[in-house]
Amino acid sequence: MDFKKAIRVIPDFPQEGVRFKDITTLLKDGQAYKDMVDEMAEYARSLKIDVIAGPEARGFVIGAPLAYALGVGFAPVRKSGKLPGEVVSLEYELEYGKDQLAMHKDAIQPGQRVLIADDLLATGGTIETTVNLVRQLGGEIAGAAFLIELTYLKGREKISDVDVFSLVKY
């Protein structure tokens, strides 16, 4: 399937000059959504993963159905202060400041093979932080799967030691 046809591009959002890739048009199309999950699952099957880690919020709509399709667990990666149990957290740089991501301490067991799944690989900050959280918990990164990769932002360079799969590249 040509997933680009199912993704709406909105010019000048959230600011002038940006061409925002809106995946809600793909998500509302049941067949396109299913095909996306199926193609990502095809990639992931060969990795022999134990769990999928997905950063909020769109990593949930990619990672959770993928985990279901593969019959593995899902570990949410949340903004700091959103998880109720004991957590590990890491700070990361944003374009205009800093933020933190967190995971439950028991979300990943040492030695588990983890696939990180998200909607978008852009500058790589969120994914690099997710990789570091998983490794802090003793997980082994088996790969990272994205619906979209904005290749011109070179996010892949921040996770150069991770196998990256992207369905759509801009």
C-alpha positions as CSV (number, residue, x, y, z in Angstrom):
1,M,0.0,0.0,0.0
2,D,1.1,3.6,-0.7
3,F,0.8,4.9,2.9
4,K,1.7,8.5,1.7
5,K,-1.8,8.6,0.0
6,A,-3.4,8.0,3.4
7,I,-1.4,10.7,5.3
8,R,-2.6,14.3,5.0
9,V,0.1,17.0,4.7
10,I,-0.9,20.3,6.3
11,P,1.2,23.2,5.2
12,D,2.3,25.9,7.7
13,F,1.4,23.9,10.9
14,P,2.3,24.4,13.7
15,Q,4.3,27.2,12.2
16,E,5.0,28.7,8.8
17,G,7.3,26.6,6.6
18,V,6.4,23.3,8.4
19,R,4.6,20.7,6.4
20,F,2.9,18.7,9.1
21,K,2.3,15.0,8.5
22,D,-1.2,14.2,9.9
23,I,-1.6,10.5,10.5
24,T,-5.3,10.8,11.7
25,T,-6.4,10.4,8.1
26,L,-4.6,7.0,8.0
27,L,-5.9,6.0,11.4
28,K,-9.5,6.6,10.5
29,D,-9.2,4.3,7.4
30,G,-9.6,0.9,8.9
31,Q,-7.9,-0.9,6.0
32,A,-4.9,1.5,5.9
33,Y,-4.5,1.2,9.7
34,K,-4.6,-2.6,9.5
35,D,-2.2,-2.7,6.6
36,M,0.2,-0.4,8.5
37,V,0.2,-2.7,11.5
38,D,0.5,-5.8,9.3
39,E,3.6,-4.4,7.5
40,M,5.3,-3.3,10.7
41,A,4.5,-6.7,12.2
42,E,6.2,-8.4,9.2
43,Y,9.4,-6.4,10.0
44,A,9.1,-7.1,13.7
45,R,8.6,-10.9,13.5
46,S,12.1,-11.6,12.5
47,L,13.5,-9.7,15.5
48,K,12.1,-12.1,18.1
49,I,11.0,-9.4,20.5
50,D,9.5,-9.7,23.9
51,V,8.0,-6.3,24.4
52,I,7.2,-3.1,22.5
53,A,8.0,0.3,24.0
54,G,6.0,3.3,22.6
55,P,6.4,6.9,23.6
56,E,3.2,8.9,24.2
57,A,1.0,9.7,22.6
58,R,1.1,8.5,19.0
59,G,3.5,5.7,19.9
60,F,0.6,4.2,21.7
61,V,-1.6,4.1,18.6
62,I,1.3,2.5,16.7
63,G,2.9,0.3,19.4
64,A,-0.2,-1.1,21.1
65,P,-1.9,-2.7,18.1
66,L,1.5,-3.9,16.9
67,A,2.1,-5.6,20.3
68,Y,-1.4,-7.2,20.0
69,A,-0.6,-8.4,16.5
70,L,2.6,-10.0,17.6
71,G,1.3,-11.4,20.9
72,V,3.9,-9.4,23.0
73,G,3.6,-6.9,25.8
74,F,3.4,-3.1,25.5
75,A,5.4,-0.7,27.7
76,P,4.2,2.9,27.6
77,V,6.8,5.6,27.7
78,R,5.2,8.7,29.3
79,K,6.0,12.3,30.2
80,S,7.3,12.6,33.7
81,G,4.6,12.5,36.4
82,K,2.1,10.5,34.4
83,L,2.9,7.0,35.6
84,P,1.7,5.9,39.0
85,G,4.4,3.4,40.1
86,E,8.1,3.5,40.6
87,V,9.8,4.9,37.5
88,V,13.1,5.7,35.9
89,S,13.2,8.9,33.9
90,L,15.6,10.8,31.7
91,E,15.6,14.4,30.6
92,Y,16.0,15.4,27.0
93,E,16.4,18.5,24.9
94,L,13.5,20.0,23.0
95,E,13.7,22.8,20.4
96,Y,12.8,25.4,23.1
97,G,13.7,23.8,26.4
98,K,13.8,20.4,28.1
99,D,11.4,17.6,29.0
100,Q,11.5,14.2,30.7
101,L,10.3,10.8,29.7
102,A,9.7,8.0,32.2
103,M,9.0,4.2,32.3
104,H,7.9,2.0,35.1
105,K,10.9,0.3,36.7
106,D,9.3,-3.1,36.0
107,A,8.2,-2.4,32.4
108,I,11.3,-4.1,30.9
109,Q,13.1,-7.1,32.4
110,P,16.9,-7.4,32.0
111,G,17.7,-9.2,28.8
112,Q,14.3,-8.7,27.2
113,R,14.4,-7.8,23.5
114,V,12.5,-4.6,22.9
115,L,11.2,-2.9,19.7
116,I,10.5,0.8,20.0
117,A,7.5,1.8,17.9
118,D,6.3,5.4,17.1
119,D,4.6,7.3,14.4
120,L,7.5,9.6,13.5
121,L,11.3,9.7,13.5
122,A,12.2,13.4,13.1
123,T,15.2,14.9,15.1
124,G,15.5,11.7,17.1
125,G,15.4,13.2,20.6
126,T,12.4,11.3,21.9
127,I,13.5,8.0,20.4
128,E,17.1,8.4,21.7
129,T,15.7,9.0,25.2
130,T,13.4,6.0,24.9
131,V,16.4,3.8,23.8
132,N,18.4,5.0,26.8
133,L,15.5,4.3,29.2
134,V,15.1,0.8,27.9
135,R,18.8,0.2,28.2
136,Q,18.8,1.6,31.7
137,L,16.3,-1.1,32.6
138,G,18.5,-3.8,31.1
139,G,16.5,-4.2,27.9
140,E,18.2,-5.1,24.6
141,I,17.0,-2.9,21.7
142,A,16.1,-5.2,18.8
143,G,15.0,-2.3,16.6
144,A,12.8,0.7,16.1
145,A,9.8,0.9,13.8
146,F,8.2,4.1,12.5
147,L,5.2,4.9,10.3
148,I,7.1,8.0,9.0
149,E,10.7,9.1,8.9
150,L,11.6,12.7,8.0
151,T,15.1,11.8,6.6
152,Y,16.1,15.4,6.2
153,L,16.1,15.9,10.0
154,K,18.6,13.1,10.4
155,G,17.1,11.6,13.5
156,R,18.5,8.2,12.6
157,E,22.0,9.5,13.4
158,K,21.1,9.8,17.1
159,I,20.3,6.1,17.2
160,S,22.9,4.9,14.7
161,D,23.4,1.6,16.6
162,V,19.7,0.7,16.3
163,D,18.1,-1.1,13.3
164,V,15.5,1.4,12.0
165,F,12.5,0.5,9.9
166,S,10.3,3.2,8.4
167,L,7.2,2.6,6.2
168,V,7.2,6.1,4.7
169,K,10.1,8.5,4.1
170,Y,9.9,12.2,3.4
